[in-house]
């Protein structure tokens, strides 16, 4: 199911059938549900189909070629749901696969990186940027390159924080071990006098309360989930593709591997009980 089977939406005006189609959102796991939560808060009328490739998580340890293949399979599944746009709610997939997906498919495809970069640069005073993310995202240099290309003269400090995802998934959000590890990770960044901290992982919004305590009021925190939802709203508005505001959006969740742990995490990331989660095959 390639892009040639789909009409170009770029120049379409409002079309009820298209506009009330679902938004497709995918991630390598369930962390992208923080993006779903942000989209639901901002665009409550939108129907959402979420795909978590939990059978093959994490993507960060895979080769770029494999990540692109997995991402294309994720997108093709969402297209079977007749989605009107796709959100790549995975930093690793955005870094390695977004351009290929945008070229292949004729519906809007947005990722988390550009949205985060735009949010950082929205502050003209932002000059010293700290980035925390998984090893794969930091190693891709996607955020560093995007920021440097858009604004010269900035200081960018990128810190891999590989222990945070398992701590978050264990719900150790306010555990002393988490605080100690965060302090270790943040120390070299804060010593550089950063004015902005970019959370380049969709798990990390759950750490915002403790991060605010640690970095203080002088450091602005930018999270990829909220910024992605804002970027999506902007794109749908620009293309006149917003859903009918009189409707209440629905949520469908499919995972490629089901377990009790994934259901617990889904509830935690959504901040509410999710609808029945289905197992899907790609």
C-alpha positions as CSV (number, residue, x, y, z in Angstrom):
1,X,0.0,0.0,0.0
2,X,2.1,2.9,-1.3
3,X,1.5,6.6,-1.5
4,X,0.3,6.2,-5.2
5,X,-3.0,4.8,-4.0
6,X,-3.8,7.9,-1.9
7,X,-4.9,11.3,-3.3
8,X,-2.7,14.3,-2.5
9,X,-4.3,16.3,0.4
10,X,-2.0,19.3,0.1
11,X,-4.4,21.3,-2.0
12,X,-7.8,20.0,-0.8
13,X,-10.1,22.4,1.0
14,X,-12.5,21.1,3.7
15,X,-13.8,17.7,2.9
16,X,-16.0,16.2,5.6
17,X,-15.0,12.6,4.8
18,X,-11.3,13.4,4.9
19,X,-11.4,15.8,7.8
20,X,-13.2,13.5,10.1
21,X,-10.8,10.7,9.3
22,X,-8.5,9.6,12.1
23,X,-5.1,10.8,12.9
24,X,-2.5,8.0,12.9
25,X,0.2,8.0,15.5
26,X,2.9,5.5,15.9
27,X,5.8,4.8,18.2
28,X,8.1,1.9,18.9
29,X,6.4,1.4,22.2
30,X,3.8,3.1,24.4
31,X,5.8,6.2,25.2
32,X,4.1,7.9,22.3
33,X,0.9,7.9,24.2
34,X,2.1,11.1,25.9
35,X,1.8,12.6,22.4
36,X,-1.7,11.1,22.2
37,X,-2.6,12.7,25.5
38,X,-1.3,16.1,24.3
39,X,-3.2,15.8,21.0
40,X,-6.4,14.9,22.8
41,X,-6.1,17.9,25.1
42,X,-5.4,20.3,22.2
43,X,-7.7,18.7,19.6
44,X,-10.5,16.9,21.4
45,X,-12.6,16.4,18.3
46,X,-9.9,14.3,16.5
47,X,-10.2,10.6,16.2
48,X,-6.9,8.9,16.8
49,X,-5.5,5.5,15.9
50,X,-2.4,4.6,17.8
51,X,0.1,1.9,16.9
52,X,2.8,0.8,19.4
53,X,5.3,-1.6,17.9
54,X,5.9,-3.2,21.3
55,X,7.1,-6.5,19.7
56,X,10.1,-4.8,18.3
57,X,10.8,-2.1,20.9
58,X,13.3,-0.3,21.2
59,X,14.1,1.1,17.8
60,X,17.1,2.9,19.2
61,X,19.3,-0.2,19.2
62,X,18.5,-1.0,15.5
63,X,20.3,0.1,12.3
64,X,19.0,3.1,10.4
65,X,17.9,0.8,7.6
66,X,15.9,-1.4,9.9
67,X,14.3,1.6,11.6
68,X,13.2,2.9,8.2
69,X,11.7,-0.5,7.3
70,X,9.9,-0.8,10.6
71,X,8.6,2.8,10.3
72,X,7.3,2.1,6.8
73,X,5.5,-1.0,8.0
74,X,4.0,1.1,10.9
75,X,2.8,3.8,8.4
76,X,1.3,1.2,6.1
77,X,-0.7,-0.3,8.9
78,X,-2.1,3.1,9.8
79,X,-3.0,3.7,6.2
80,X,-5.3,0.7,6.3
81,X,-7.2,2.7,8.8
82,X,-7.7,5.5,6.3
83,X,-5.9,8.0,8.4
84,X,-5.7,11.6,7.1
85,X,-2.3,12.3,8.7
86,X,0.5,10.4,10.4
87,X,2.5,11.5,13.5
88,X,5.8,9.8,14.1
89,X,5.8,9.9,17.9
90,X,9.2,8.3,18.1
91,X,12.4,10.4,18.2
92,X,14.5,7.6,16.7
93,X,12.0,6.9,13.9
94,X,11.7,10.6,13.2
95,X,15.5,11.0,13.0
96,X,16.0,8.2,10.5
97,X,12.7,7.6,8.7
98,X,10.7,10.9,8.5
99,X,12.0,12.2,5.2
100,X,11.5,8.8,3.5
101,X,7.9,8.6,4.8
102,X,7.1,12.2,3.7
103,X,8.4,11.4,0.3
104,X,6.6,8.1,0.0
105,X,3.1,9.1,1.2
106,X,0.8,11.9,0.1
107,X,-0.8,12.7,3.4
108,X,0.8,14.9,6.0
109,X,3.5,13.1,8.0
110,X,4.9,15.0,10.9
111,X,7.5,14.0,13.5
112,X,8.6,15.2,17.0
113,X,12.0,16.7,16.1
114,X,11.1,19.6,14.0
115,X,8.3,20.5,16.5
116,X,10.8,20.5,19.4
117,X,13.3,22.6,17.4
118,X,10.6,25.1,16.5
119,X,9.6,25.4,20.1
120,X,13.1,26.0,21.3
121,X,13.7,28.7,18.7
122,X,10.4,30.4,19.4
123,X,12.3,32.1,22.2
124,X,14.7,34.6,20.5
125,X,16.7,34.7,23.8
126,X,17.4,30.9,23.7
127,X,21.2,30.6,23.3
128,X,22.4,27.8,25.5
129,X,20.4,24.6,24.8
130,X,20.6,21.3,26.8
131,X,19.2,18.2,25.2
132,X,18.4,14.9,27.1
133,X,17.4,11.8,25.2
134,X,18.1,8.1,24.6
135,X,21.5,7.1,23.2
136,X,20.1,6.5,19.8
137,X,18.5,10.0,19.5
138,X,21.6,11.7,20.7
139,X,23.8,9.7,18.5
140,X,21.7,10.6,15.4
141,X,22.6,14.3,16.0
142,X,19.2,15.1,14.5
143,X,18.3,17.7,17.1
144,X,21.8,19.2,17.2
145,X,22.0,19.6,13.4
146,X,18.5,21.0,13.1
147,X,19.1,23.6,15.8
148,X,22.6,24.6,14.5
149,X,21.2,25.0,10.9
150,X,18.3,27.2,12.1
151,X,20.3,29.5,14.4
152,X,24.0,30.1,14.4
153,X,26.0,30.8,17.5
154,X,24.1,28.7,19.9
155,X,25.8,26.4,22.5
156,X,24.2,22.9,22.4
157,X,25.0,20.3,25.0
158,X,23.5,16.9,24.3
159,X,23.4,14.3,27.1
160,X,22.3,10.7,26.6
161,X,20.2,9.6,29.5
162,X,19.6,5.8,28.9
163,X,18.5,4.9,32.4
164,X,15.5,7.2,32.5
165,X,13.1,5.2,30.3
166,X,13.3,2.0,32.5
167,X,12.9,4.2,35.6
168,X,9.8,5.9,34.2
169,X,8.3,2.5,33.1
170,X,8.9,1.3,36.7
171,X,6.9,4.3,37.8
172,X,9.9,5.5,39.9
173,X,9.0,9.1,39.0
174,X,9.7,10.5,42.5
175,X,12.1,7.8,43.7
176,X,15.4,8.8,45.3
177,X,17.3,6.6,42.7
178,X,15.6,8.6,39.9
179,X,16.6,11.9,41.6
180,X,20.2,10.8,42.0
181,X,20.5,9.6,38.4
182,X,18.9,12.8,37.1
183,X,21.3,14.9,39.2
184,X,24.2,13.0,37.6
185,X,22.9,13.5,34.1
186,X,22.0,17.1,34.6
187,X,25.1,18.3,36.3
188,X,27.3,18.7,33.2
189,X,24.4,20.4,31.4
190,X,23.6,22.8,34.1
191,X,27.3,23.7,34.6
192,X,27.2,25.1,31.1
193,X,24.6,27.6,32.2
194,X,21.8,26.4,29.9
195,X,18.7,28.5,29.5
196,X,16.6,25.8,27.7
197,X,16.3,22.1,28.4
198,X,14.8,20.0,25.5
199,X,13.2,16.7,26.5
200,X,13.8,14.7,23.3
201,X,12.0,11.5,24.4
202,X,8.3,11.1,24.7
203,X,8.7,9.3,28.0
204,X,10.2,12.3,29.6
205,X,7.1,14.6,30.1
206,X,6.3,12.4,33.1
207,X,9.5,13.8,34.7
208,X,8.6,17.4,34.2
209,X,7.6,18.1,37.9
210,X,10.9,16.8,39.3
211,X,12.9,18.4,36.5
212,X,11.3,21.8,37.3
213,X,12.5,21.4,40.9
214,X,16.0,20.6,39.7
215,X,16.6,23.1,37.0
216,X,14.8,26.1,38.6
217,X,12.8,28.9,37.0
218,X,15.6,30.3,34.9
219,X,15.7,27.2,32.6
220,X,12.8,26.7,30.2
221,X,11.7,23.1,29.7
222,X,10.5,22.1,26.2
223,X,8.9,18.6,25.8
224,X,8.5,16.8,22.5
225,X,4.9,15.6,23.3
226,X,3.4,19.0,23.8
227,X,5.3,20.6,21.0
228,X,4.4,17.8,18.6
229,X,0.7,18.3,19.3
230,X,1.0,22.1,18.7
231,X,2.9,21.5,15.5
232,X,0.2,19.0,14.3
233,X,-2.5,21.5,15.1
234,X,-0.7,24.2,13.1
235,X,-0.4,21.8,10.1
236,X,-4.0,20.7,10.2
237,X,-5.2,24.3,10.5
238,X,-3.0,25.4,7.6
239,X,-4.3,22.5,5.4
240,X,-7.9,23.1,6.5
241,X,-8.0,19.5,7.8
242,X,-9.3,19.9,11.3
243,X,-12.2,17.6,12.3
244,X,-15.7,18.9,12.9
245,X,-15.4,20.6,16.3
246,X,-18.9,19.4,17.3
247,X,-17.8,15.8,17.5
248,X,-16.0,14.0,20.4
249,X,-12.9,12.2,19.2
250,X,-12.3,8.5,19.7
251,X,-9.1,6.6,20.5
252,X,-8.1,3.2,19.1
253,X,-4.9,1.6,20.4
254,X,-3.1,-1.3,18.8
255,X,0.1,-3.0,20.0
256,X,2.1,-5.6,18.2
257,X,2.7,-7.4,21.5
258,X,0.3,-7.3,24.4
259,X,1.2,-7.8,28.1
260,X,-0.2,-6.6,31.4
261,X,2.8,-4.3,31.7
262,X,2.0,-2.5,28.5
263,X,-1.6,-1.9,29.6
264,X,-0.4,-0.5,32.9
265,X,2.0,1.8,31.1
266,X,-0.7,2.9,28.7
267,X,-2.9,4.1,31.6
268,X,0.1,5.9,33.1
269,X,1.0,7.7,30.0
270,X,-2.6,8.7,29.1
271,X,-3.4,9.7,32.7
272,X,-6.6,7.7,32.3
273,X,-7.9,4.2,31.6
274,X,-7.3,3.4,27.9
275,X,-9.9,1.8,25.7
276,X,-9.6,-1.9,25.0
277,X,-6.1,-2.5,23.6
278,X,-6.0,-4.7,20.5
279,X,-3.1,-6.9,19.3
280,X,-2.2,-6.2,15.7
281,X,0.0,-7.7,13.1
282,X,2.1,-5.7,10.7
